[in-house]
Amino acid sequence: PTMYFGAIQICGERVSTSECKDFCEALDANKIKMLSLRECGFSTKNFKKMMDSVGYCKSLLHLNLNLSGIHCQDRVDMLAAALNMNRSLTALL
């Protein structure tokens, strides 16, 4: 994973529990402006944690999931809840 200047970018990897924890902590601390997890895999538990943090993050401007991990209605609902709560996002891919 690449983390720099308020951005996290990963492509085509499985996001581990420890990576998810680090990402959530950064989101919770409002340190992330761009989160790009293109074509990445997540456990349902980690996806839920990440979406909860996305929902509360006040610094996040750009979210790129490229449909990563959105393969069932539960995950669509988790993403929808995060988007409903988040007021800072300006781009969703």
FENKAJO-V227635 format. One record per pair of residues at least 24 apart in sequence whose C-alpha atoms are under 10 Angstrom apart, sorted by the first residue. I is the first residue (numbers start at 1). J is the second residue. D is the distance in Angstrom with one decimal. If there is no record, write none. Layout:
i	j	d
I	J	D
I	J	D
This chain:
i	j	d
1	37	9.4
2	36	9.8
3	32	9.2
3	34	9.8
3	35	9.4
4	32	9.2
4	34	9.8
5	31	8.6
5	32	8.0
5	33	8.5
5	34	9.3
6	30	8.9
6	31	5.6
6	32	4.3
6	33	5.2
6	34	6.5
6	35	8.6
6	59	8.9
6	60	8.9
7	31	8.4
7	32	5.6
7	33	5.8
7	34	4.6
7	35	5.9
7	36	7.9
7	60	9.2
7	62	9.3
8	32	7.4
8	33	8.5
8	34	6.3
8	35	5.0
8	36	6.0
8	37	7.9
8	63	9.9
9	34	8.0
9	35	6.2
9	36	4.6
9	37	6.0
9	38	8.0
9	64	9.0
10	35	8.6
10	36	6.2
10	37	5.0
10	38	6.4
10	39	8.4
10	40	7.3
10	64	10.0
10	65	9.8
11	36	7.8
11	37	5.8
11	38	4.8
11	39	5.8
11	40	6.0
11	41	9.6
11	65	9.5
11	66	9.7
11	68	9.6
12	37	7.9
12	38	6.3
12	39	4.7
12	40	4.7
12	41	7.5
12	68	8.9
13	37	8.5
13	38	8.6
13	39	7.2
13	40	4.9
13	41	6.3
13	42	9.0
14	39	8.9
14	40	5.4
14	41	4.4
14	42	6.0
14	43	8.7
14	69	9.9
15	40	6.7
15	41	6.0
15	42	5.4
15	43	8.1
15	46	8.1
15	47	9.2
16	41	8.9
16	42	7.3
16	43	8.3
16	46	8.0
17	42	8.6
17	43	8.3
17	45	8.9
17	46	6.5
17	47	9.8
17	49	9.9
18	46	9.6
19	46	9.4
20	45	9.9
20	46	6.2
20	47	8.3
20	49	7.7
20	50	6.8
21	46	8.3
21	49	8.3
21	50	8.4
23	49	9.7
23	50	7.5
23	53	8.7
23	54	9.8
24	49	7.2
24	50	5.9
24	51	8.9
24	52	8.5
24	53	5.6
24	54	8.0
24	57	9.3
25	50	9.6
25	53	8.1
26	53	9.0
26	57	9.1
27	52	9.7
27	53	5.9
27	54	6.6
27	55	9.3
27	56	8.0
27	57	5.5
27	58	8.3
27	59	7.8
27	60	7.6
28	52	9.3
28	53	5.8
28	54	8.0
28	55	9.5
28	56	7.0
28	57	5.8
28	58	8.5
28	59	9.3
29	53	9.5
29	56	9.8
29	57	7.6
29	58	8.9
29	59	8.8
30	54	9.7
30	56	8.8
30	57	5.6
30	58	5.8
30	59	5.0
30	60	7.3
31	57	8.6
31	58	8.9
31	59	6.5
31	60	8.1
32	57	8.2
32	58	8.9
32	59	6.0
32	60	5.6
32	61	8.3
32	62	9.3
33	57	9.2
33	58	8.9
33	59	5.4
33	60	4.1
33	61	5.2
33	62	6.4
33	63	8.6
33	88	9.2
33	89	8.8
34	59	8.7
34	60	5.9
34	61	6.0
34	62	4.7
34	63	6.1
34	64	8.1
34	89	9.3
34	91	9.4
35	60	7.5
35	61	8.5
35	62	6.3
35	63	5.1
35	64	6.2
35	65	8.2
35	92	9.9
36	62	7.9
36	63	5.9
36	64	4.5
36	65	6.1
36	66	8.4
36	68	9.9
36	92	9.8
36	93	8.8
37	63	8.2
37	64	6.0
37	65	5.0
37	66	7.4
37	67	9.1
37	68	6.9
37	69	9.6
38	63	9.7
38	64	6.4
38	65	5.0
38	66	5.1
38	67	7.5
38	68	6.0
38	69	9.5
38	93	9.1
39	64	9.6
39	65	7.1
39	66	6.2
39	67	7.0
39	68	4.8
39	69	7.7
40	65	7.9
40	66	8.7
40	67	8.8
40	68	5.2
40	69	6.8
41	68	6.3
41	69	5.6
41	70	9.4
42	68	8.1
42	69	6.1
42	70	9.6
43	69	8.3
44	69	8.4
44	70	9.8
44	74	8.9
44	75	7.7
44	78	9.9
47	75	7.7
47	78	8.2
47	79	9.0
48	74	9.4
48	75	7.7
48	77	9.9
48	78	6.4
48	79	8.4
48	82	9.4
49	78	9.5
50	78	9.5
50	79	9.4
50	82	9.1
51	75	9.2
51	77	10.0
51	78	6.3
51	79	6.1
51	80	9.0
51	81	7.9
51	82	5.4
51	83	8.5
51	86	10.0
52	78	7.9
52	79	8.8
52	81	8.2
52	82	6.1
52	83	9.8
52	85	9.1
52	86	9.7
53	82	7.9
53	86	9.4
54	79	8.9
54	81	9.7
54	82	5.9
54	83	7.8
54	85	8.5
54	86	6.9
54	88	9.8
54	89	9.3
55	79	8.7
55	80	9.4
55	81	7.2
55	82	3.9
55	83	6.2
55	84	7.4
55	85	5.0
55	86	4.6
55	87	8.3
55	88	9.4
55	89	9.7
56	82	7.7
56	83	9.6
56	85	6.7
56	86	6.0
56	87	8.6
56	88	9.5
57	82	9.5
57	85	9.1
57	86	6.7
57	87	8.5
57	88	7.7
57	89	9.2
58	86	7.2
58	87	7.0
58	88	5.6
58	89	8.4
59	86	9.6
59	87	9.2
59	88	6.3
59	89	8.1
60	86	8.4
60	87	8.9
60	88	5.9
60	89	5.7
60	90	8.4
60	91	9.4
61	86	9.7
61	87	9.1
61	88	5.6
61	89	4.1
61	90	5.2
61	91	6.4
61	92	8.7
62	88	8.8
62	89	5.8
62	90	6.1
62	91	4.7
62	92	6.1
62	93	8.1
63	89	7.3
63	90	8.5
63	91	6.2
63	92	4.9
63	93	6.3
64	91	8.0
64	92	5.8
64	93	4.5
65	92	7.9
65	93	6.1
66	92	8.9
66	93	5.7
67	93	8.1
